[in-house]
Structure formats: C-alpha cells, structure tokens
Amino acid sequence: MNCSRCGGISFPEENFCKQCGAQIISSVAPQQSGVVLPVGGTVNQSNFQEISHQNSMSNQVHISHDDLVEAYIGKNAKKIMKSKFSWLSFFLTAPYFGYRKMYSWAFVAVISFYSVRWSLFFIFILQISAALSFNKMYLKYANDEVQKIKAKNPHATPEQLLLICKEKGGTNLWLSFVIIAIQLIYFVISF
C-alpha cells in the first residue's frame, strides 16, 4: 500500500505511514501511484526497505537545508532568520537561551549574571550583547544541529529528516520557567 501524501510503502495491516505519519487509505492500489513492486508483485519484510527507498527516490519531495533549519527552529523561524536584534534575549537572556534549547549558553548566562556581583551597567552591556548576537548564534546552532541530524540519519528521506528536526528542535518552555524561578529566588535572597 502507498501513502497518499508522500508515496511511502506500508504493509496492509498498518494504518499510518511510517515515513510521514499520514493515515493510510486502503483503497489505493500500489499500481495507481507508480510504485515499482518486486517480481511477484508482493511486498514483504525482506524487500520493504529496498522498495521503500526506490519509491521514495522516485516520489522525492525537495526539502532544502533551510527548510530543515526552519523545522528545527519551529515557531517564529522566519522572524529569527531576518531579525538582527532579539528583544526576548535582551529582557530574558538566560531563560530565552534555555527556551531555545541552547543549554550551554543558558548555563553561561546564569553563571555570568548571577554568580558574580556585576554593576548594573555591566549587566546592561551583557544584555545588549546577547540581544545583538542571539539570532546569529542561534542560526549557527540550528544549522549545526541539523547537520548532526543529517549525519546520524544518512538513509532518512527528506520527510523523515523534517520530522526529526521538528522533534529535536523547537523550544523548551519548562526550562525557561525553571531559570526564571532561580532568578527570582536569587533576587529575593540577595536583597
């Protein structure tokens, strides 16, 4: 059976496509979508991967590296790619790094802002620096992560890579709340 969305092959007992997650419509015959079946016309576990690869090559959707980066970034990807200044990283430096899953930078921001007693002017300069450099840093980070995903999944179809990027990327809201809570506790204790 073929997926009506991506053309991937599934076994008759499967209800959803393994490649894109779409529901399989059982009334579509493989011959109608141009799928090449092996000699004998049946798909079994041993030839499934080979047929799936052949058919994904013939039905391949073009997904660029930038599309994968956008999928990794998730919400507001276009805005992050175009903007030079990040207001969220200015006002919420450490929480925003955590929100965007840049864990090491979130840790550095927490340590640099709260472990040493800086003057308010110096903190302001750090926040301006973070706001001016965040989008560029995050795009580099997202590009690097997409490259790692591609390297770890060399046989994945473009659709599979897109799904993996969406899954691995995106945001981490709970960590930003944890960082904000730590900041509030620090503020209360220090005054």
Buried (B, 14 or more C-beta within 10 A) or exposed (E): BBBBBBBBBBEEEEEEBBBBEBEBEEEBEBEEBEBEBBEEEEBEEEBBEEBBEBBBEEBEBEBEEEBBBBBBBBEEBEEBBEEEEBEBBBEBBBBBBBBBBBEEBBBBBBEBBBEEEBEEEEBEEBBEEBBBBBBEBBBEBBBEBBEEBBEEEEEBBBBBBBBBBBEBBBBBEEBBEBBBEBBEEBEEEEE
